[in-house]
Every structure is written in structure tokens, then in C-alpha cells.
Amino acid sequence: MKILFFARHLMYLRNFESALRLLDAHGHQVHIAADMKDAFGGREMVERLCRECPGITVGPAPARTDEWFRLASRLRLGLDYLRYLDPAYASAPRIEARSRERAPRFVIALGRSVGRVPFLRRRLARWLWAIEQSVPISREIKTFIRERTPDAVLITPLLGVVASPELDYLYTARALKLPTALCVWSWDHLSSKALIRTLPDRVLVWNPTQRQEAEQLHGVPTERIVVTGAQCFDQWFDRQPSKSREAFCARVGLPDDRPFLLWVCSALFKGSPSEAAYVLEWVRAIRESADPVLREANILIRPHPQRLAEWESITLAPFPRVAFWGANPVATEARDDYFDSLHYSTAVAGMNTSAFIEGAIAGRPIFTVLPPAYYENQEGTIHFHYLLDGERALLRAARTLPEHVGMLADALRGELPDPDRSRRFVESFVRPQGLERASTPIFTEAVESLPRVSRAPDPLVASAWSRAALRLLRRLYNTDLGRDWIEGPDYLQSAKRQKERARKAAAKLAGTGAGR
């Protein structure tokens, strides 16, 4: 097979590295088309993959540069905003707020008027969707796909919450009758990102929970969903530490004569309180504990690569036996170090991160504390509850720091109830096909079994009125007043900042002093 794999940027390929390697081993040709900007080691990872796998190539994805793209993106972001007015998201206000920042002002106004009434919201969404479906297919993208003559087109993440041409890749591939598959990237994407409005031939998901999300939240027919397990975690199963505990502790700067607790940092919502400040409070609570075993334990803090700046003003020097260490686990050595930190820890704690899942695979008990200030990042999301609630829940959660550190003390003493909790969660969420069966071959088989020709149903057919409405919006968009109503608050704020910077620069050049 010749496979064309569109990715938002190179870093997204890290969750499919094992599948790409197996596709290459099976003799398939895979061309990766992505935004080539490096992000946290993504370029290095993909270049290594191409060197080691002769059937894999990489190059830039085509950009949509025509006059329709900005307008089409606004309509899509407006549809995403209407989605989050559904009562299912009543407990997730931050997700709605994030989508509202990007949605067109006229959609926000209509949403406030009718969005809470399900029937009217659905009618409004169908009206917007009909207009969006009237946007012509990009000639650049059509030429790009045709020239590569693929047998199948894969896309990830597709569900992004920012303007990108990924939907245009899907629409164009469908128009060319090519089989398509959405490769779900992470455990939160089906519940917290954009809506699947136009169906690919297959949606590849991790587990029955994601299958239910695809069915109920996105309207994907059951027969189009394939549960493959989470192939991105296969690399952590049956893995052995790369060095001894003594060598590892020496590497991170901790004594090896006592257990250590591992805090794994998270990628919180933009504008969230500093996690670094909270971790400092967490360390202080441990060091001030009345329990000598807990008080004297080592602590290792792994930063998140996207939130390093908030640690610049934090000092851990007053606290003994605390290490701040760890790189993004993309390169081989960084992955070894990451696994060693999980393997040698006694317990793993954090806010809301996929490192919880990797810690569970390593057999560690996983802990979290639920501070009210971080509600939107934890209980204010749907996907967090998959780890928190139910008989197969992973997290050992506490409402207060004293309760939380008490749990950690029990872990250090080996007195935790329900020692099989992590194993049960991994079995249901990561490898629903069985703990002993890797997910990568199942994912690869799902790609290899795509139909020869796309059988996905045609999307909503553009009608005369929807094409007329699109032309009207396009005319309005070319006026200042119309652009204000079609663009979202984030764009308008950015435009105002740019105008203010330009005004100050002009004033300074004119020597008026207004720019100072």
C-alpha cells in the first residue's frame, strides 16, 4: 500500500511511531505530510524514523492559501462552539470558554439566543454546516494528493481546536474517493476538541470508552469505529530499566537509600494557576509531615516541556532530597530516563496528564489532589473522569493536601488497599483486547484492511441557498464591519494589539514621545 499520513505537526507522530515502523516492516510505503516546524523534538524523532525505515518519507503538508480558507475556518470554529453548548458540557465551562474565544461573533450571538434549546441549536448547526460544505475544495491540496497516488489517507489529530487545513485534507481525499481514517491521537481528543462533522471511512480509537464517545458525541456509526487499543503505550509494556536504581538516583541527584515520590507535571489550560507554585506547596506539605517515612522520602519532579517558564521563579533549594529533572521522552535516552523514573518510584502524583497512564503500566499507584483552583483542568473536563470514576478508576484522589499526603504515607509503607487498581485500569483503557496482546499490530491491521475505495456516505450536499449564503458571507468578510462579526474575539484582540503596537511605533518614529 501507498499511505499518505497527514499530521498537524511532527510531534503528533510520536503516538504512531510503533505503527509506522510496523507498516514499513510489512512493505508499505508511508509518506508523512506535516507542519515541519520542530516542536519538543518532533523533527529529530521523525528524521530518525525515516533513516531507520526505508519505506517512510516526510515532507511539508500543503497549506491552503486561497481566499476561502479563513472564512471556512471561522465557520468550523463556530460549529465547534455550538457543540459545547450541549448540556453534556455543562460541567466543563473552560472548554466552552476556549471555543467561544475562537468562534465568530455572529455565531456567539446566535448561540446565546437559541443555543441552549437543543432543537434550535441543531438547526443552527445544520445551517452553518451546509454553508461550510459549500466552500470549494482547495486546488493546491487536490494536486498534492493526486501527485502522491495514495491507496489510503490517514489524518491526525483532525480534531484540533485551532484553524488548520486538516478538514480540507479529509474533504479532498473523500472527493477523490480515497479511503480515509481518523487516527485518534490521545485520550481526551474525542471529548474536548472539535467535532467530527464529515465522516472518514474509519475512526481508530483506543477502547470502548472512546468508541462510546465517537458514537454519542460525534454521531459516528458503530461499523465505522475500530477499537485497536492504545498503540502509543506499547513501548512501555515489558520494558526493563536502562540502569540500576543506584545509577538512576545518581543521575538525577538523589540518594538511593530511601524511596522517592514522583510528581509528573501537566499541560494545563492557558491561563491556569501556576502548577509550579502548587508543587512547591506540595513539597512543603510532605516535608512538614508528622510521618517520618514520608517526611524523609526523596522527591523527583518531572516538568512538562510546554510549561517550563513557570519554574523560572521557583526555587527548591530550601528542601533537601528534591530533584527537578526530566526531558520530553522522544529520543531514546530520554525515554529510558522517563521509564526509569516511573519504574523506580514508589508512587506517582500529578494533576491531569497521560503520564498517569504510563505510571499505571509501570505498575505504580497513581495519586492526585483536587484543589478548587484547578477544577477546570480536572473535574471540569470529561476525560479526567475516566481516570477518576467507576469501578475501574485509576486515580486515588484526595480533596485536601493533608488527606493526599496521608495516602502517600500509606503508599510508602506498603499499606495501600486495592493493589490491583492500576492493572485493572490498564486492562480496560489501554489494552481492552487483553494485557498480553500488543495494540500496534491491531492498529496496523485496521489500516491495511481499509476499503479499496471510500465507502463513506456523501456529506451534506450543498444547495443553492447555502452557496448563496456563503457568497454573502464572503462579501461581508471583505468589509471591516463584516469581518468584525465573522472573526472571533481572539482575532479581534490580536488585531487591536497589532494596531496599538503600530500606533506606538509610528509615534516614536515621529519623535512625539507617545511611544514611550
N, C-alpha and C positions, 0 to 999 in steps of 0.2 A: 504493500500500500504506500501511496504518497500522501502524507498527512501534513496539513497546514495548521499550525498551532498559534493562535493569536493570544498574546498575554498583554495585560495593561502595562507592565514594565518587567524587566528581567527578574526582579526579586520574586515575582509571583511563581516563577518556575521552580522554586525550591521545594514546593509541596508536590511536585510531579517529577522530581529528578529520578526516583526509582522506576517510575513508569516509563519515562523517556529512555532510560537505559535498557529496559526490557524490550521496548518496541524496537530499538536498534538491534538488540541481540536476536530478535525474530526476523531481521532482514528488512524492516520497513524504513522508509526514508521520511524523516521529520524535519520540516523547516519551521523554525520558531520566528515569528514576526512580533516584535515588541518595541516599546519605547526604549531606546538604547541608553538612556541616562542611567548611570550607576546609582543604586540605592542599597546601602548597607551590605556591599559585597556581592550583589547580584551579577554584575558583569564578570567578575572573577569566577563565580560558580558556573555560569553558562559557557564561558570560554574553556574552562576545564572539561566540561561535559562534551563540547564539540571536539576537543583534542582527543579524548578517550573513546568517542563513539563516532566512527566514520560516517554513519548514516544520518547524523544530526548536523544541521546548519542553522545559522542565526543571521538575522538582518533586521533593519528597521521596519516597523509596521507603517503602512501608508497613512498619511494624515488626510482628513477631509478638510479641504481648504476652500470649497466653493461657498457661495453666498447663503446656502441653506443651512449650513451646519449649526451656526449659533442659534438660529430660530428653532431648529429641530431639538437641540439640546435643552432649550428653555421649556419646550412642550413636554419633554420627557421628565425633566425635574419637577414640573407641575403635576404630572401624573403620580410621581413618587410621593409628593406632598399629600395628595388626596388619599393615598393608601394609608398614611399614618394617622388619618382622622378616624379610621376604623376603631370601634371600641376595643378590639384586641390589643391596641397600643395605648389604652388609657393609662396604664401604669408605667409607660415609657415616655415621659414628656420630653426628655432630652433628644430622643430620636426624631420626634415631630418638630422640635425647635430647629434641629440641624437641617431638616429638609425644608422648613419654612424659609430659612436664610437664603436658599438657592432657588426657590420657586418664583415664577413670575408674579408680579404684584396683582395682576388681574385674577390669577388663579387663587391667590391667597384671599382676595376679597370675596370671590365666589364661594370658596371653601368655608369662610366664616359665616356666610349666609345660609348655605344649604348642606355643608359638608357633614354635619352631624346627623343628617337624615339619610339613612342607608340608600333608599331608593333614589333620591335626588343626587347623592354623591356618585352612585353608579352611573346614572345618566350623564352627569357632567364628565366623568372619567371616560365614558364611551365616546362622548362628543370630542373631547380632546384627543383621544386615541385615533379617531377617524381622521382628524386633521393631521396628526403626526404621521399616519400611514400614507398620507398624500405627498409627503416630501419625496422628491425624486431620489433614486439610488445614485450614489457617487460614481462618476465615471472613473476616477483615479483608482478607487477600491475595486471596481469591477475589472479593470485592466490588470491590476496587481494579482487578483485571484486567478483570473484566466491564464495568465502567463505561467503560473506555477502548476497548473493542471492537477490539482489535488484530487484524491479519491474521497477525502473526508476533511472537514474543518472542525477543529476544536477551539473553544474560547474559554478563557478565564480572566478575570472573575465574572465579567459581563454585568454583574450586579453592583457596579460602582455607584457611589452617590455624587460623583462629580461628572462634569461634561466630558465625554470621551467618545471616540468613533466605534466602540465595540459593538453597539447595536447595529451600526451600519455594516460591519463585517458580517453579522448574522443575517441581516436583510439581504445583502448581496449574495451570500452563499446560497440562501434559500431560493433567490430569484434564478440562480444558475442551476438549481435542482441538485445541489451537492448535499450529501448527508452532513448533519451538524450535531455537535454535542456540547452542552454546557458542563464544564468540569468544576463542580462547586469547590471553592478554594478553602474555606475554613468553616468552623462550627457555628459562626454567627451570621454568615452571609445571607442565608435564606430568611432570617428574621429581622435583620437590622439594616439591610441595604436596599437596593432598588427592586422594582417589581419585574418579574418575567412576564412580559406582555405578548411577545411573539414567540411561539414555542419552537425550540430546536427538536430534532428527532429523538434525542436522548438527554436526560438530565442525570448525571452521575453523582450520587450522594453517598455519604458515609454510612448511614444507619437508618433504622426505621423512624427515628425521631425526625431526621431531615426529610425522609420520604413523606411523612405526615405534613411537614411544613410546606413542601413543594405542592402537595395536593390541596391543602386547606388555605394557605396564604397566597399561592400563586395560580391555583387552578390547573396544575399540570396533571393530565390523565395518568392513572396508575401505570398503564402499559408503557409509558414513555420514561419511567423512572427506573434506574438500575442502582440497587444498593451494593456497593463494592467494598465497604469498609474504608477506613481512613489510611490510604496508601502512604501518606506522608509520614506516618508514625512507624512504618515497618522497620526503619533503620534502628529503632531503639529496642526492639524485641531481641532477646537472646544475645544482646551486646555485652561484652566484658569490659571492665575498666581498662583504660590505657596505661595506667601506672598504679603503683601501690598507694595505700592510704597515706603512708608516711611521705611519699614523694609528692602526692597531691597537696597535702596540707602545707608542705614546704613551699610549693609553687604559689599558693595563694597567700601565704604569710600567716598561717595559723599553727599553733602547737597541735600535735597529733595524739595528745594524751587524754583527750576528752571528746565527747560527741559534739557535732555542730548542727545548728539550725540554719536552714536556707530560706532567705526571703527572695522571691522572684518578682521583679518589678513588671508593671503592666503598661500597655499603651492606652492611657485614659483619654476620655473625650477632651477636645480642645477647650481650654478654659477651666478645667477641673482643678481643685486644690492640689498643691504640690504633694506628690506621693513621697518625695524625699523627706519633707518635713514630718509626714506621718511616720515614716520608717524610723526617723530619729526618736520620735516619741515611743515607738515600739521597742527599740533597743533600750531606751531608758527604763521602760516598764520591766523588761527582762532583768536588767542589771540591778534594779531595786527590789526584785522579788525576795520574799522571805524564804523561798525554797533554795537551799544551797546548790543543788544539782542544776537547777535552771539558771540561777544567778551566775554560776561559774562556766556555763556552757559557751562554746565557741559560736560565733555568728558569721555567716557568709551572706553578703548582699550582692545579688546579680542585677546590674542596671539594665533598663530597657534601652536599646540603641536609639529610639526616637525621642527619649526624654532625658538625655544626658545633661542638658543645660541646667535643669533644676537642681542638680547636685553641686554646681559650682560654688554655691554659698553655704553648703553643708559641710561641717567638719565632724568626723567620727573619732578624732584624736582623744577626747576625754574618756572614751570607753575602751577598755582592754579587750583583746581577743576578738576584735571585729574586723573583718576584711571586706573591702569593696572591690569586686573583681568579676570579670567575665566579658567575653566578646560575643557578637552575633554568631550563632552556631551554623555558619555557612561553609567555611573552609574546614578541612579535615581535622586540623589540630584544635580548632575552636569547638567542633562537635565532640571530640574526645574529652576536652575540658568540661564541656557542658554536661555530658553524661556522667563523668566522674563526680561532678558536684552533686548531681541527683543521687547517684549510687551510694556515695559515702555519707550523705546527710542522714540525720535521724528523722527529720520531719521537714516538710516544705510548706511555706506560708506565702500569702500574697493577696492581691485584690481581685483581679479578674484577668486571667491570662491562660493561653494554651499550655504554658509550662506546667499548669496543674495536671493536664492530661499526660504529659511526658513524665512527670513525677510519679503518677499513678502506675504507668507502665514499668517504671523502675521499682515499683513495689513500696513506695513511701506513703505514709499517711499525709493527707493534704488538709491544710487548715486555712481558714480565712476569718477575718473580723469584719463586721458590718457597721462602720461608722456612718452616722447620718449624712455627713458632708459628702460621702462618696456613693450615696444611694443611686444616683443616676447611672453610675458606671457598673453597679452590681445588680441590686434587685430592680432597678429601673430599666433593665434590658430583659428580653425574653430568653436569650440563650444562656444567661447566667443561671437561670432556674433549672436548666437541665443538669447542672452540676450540684445544685443546692437541694432540690426537692425530689421526693419519691423514694421508693424502696431501694432503688439502685443509685441513690445520690452519692456523689464523691466527697463533697466538702464536709468538714467538721467545722461548723460555723458558730461564732460567738457574737453577741451584741456589744460586749464591752471588752476593753483590754484586760481587766482583771480576770474575766472568765476565759478569755483566749489564752493568756499566759498560763492559767491553771491547766488547760488542755495540753499545752506544750510540755509542761512539767510531767504530766501523766505519760506523754509520749517518750520523754527521756528516760522515764523509769520503766518503760515497757508495760504500762498498765492501761493501755487503751482498750475499750470494748470494741467488738466487731472488727477484728483484724483483717477480715477478707473484703472490707469495703472497697478498697482500690481495685482489687481483682475483679469484683462483680461489675464495677463501672466500666472497666476496660473491655470486658467481655460483651457488654451491651452497647457501648457507644463507639468503640474503636474497631473491634473485630466481631461484629454480630454474626459472622459466618463461622466463628469458633476461634478460640485463642491460639490454636496451633496452626491456623491457616492464614498465610500472609494475604494482605489486601491487594498488593501490586499486581499479581497475575490476574486477579478478578477484574481490576480496572482495565488492564491491557486487553483482556478478552472482550470486555464491553466495547472498547474502541474497535477491535478487529471485527466485531460482529455488527457494526453499523450497516444499515441497508446500503445497497449499491447506489440507489437513487433516493433522494429525500422523499419521505412519505409524510412529512409534517403537513398539517392542513394549512391552506392558504390563510394568511391573516385577514383582518377586516378589510374588505375591498373598498378602496377609495371611491367615493361617489362625487357627483357633480357639485353638491353643496359643500363637501369637505374640501375639495380642491379650490372652490371659490373662497371659502373661509381662510384657507392657507394663503391665497394670494392677497387677501385683505390684510391679514396679519403681517405679511411681508411688507406691504406698503406702509403700514403703521410703524413697523420696526425701523423704517428708514427716516422717520421723523423723531425729533427729540422727545416729544410728549409720548408717542407710541413706544419708544424704546424704554422710557421710564416705567411704563406699565407692563412691558413684556419681560424686561430684565428682573432679576431678583434683588433683594436687599443687599446681598453680599457684593454683587457687581456695582450697585449704586454707591455703596460705601467706599469701594475701591476707587471708583471714578471720582468721587468727591476728594479723596485723599490725593489722587494724582493731580487734580485741578489746583488744590491748595499748595502742593509742592511746586507746581509750575508757577503759581502766582508769586510765591516767596522767592523762587529763583529769579523771576523777571524783575521783581522789586529790588533784589540785591544787585543785579547787574545794572539796574538803572541808578544805583547809588542812593536810593531813598532811605535805606536802613530798615525798611519794613520787613526784610527777610531775617533780621537778627532777633 
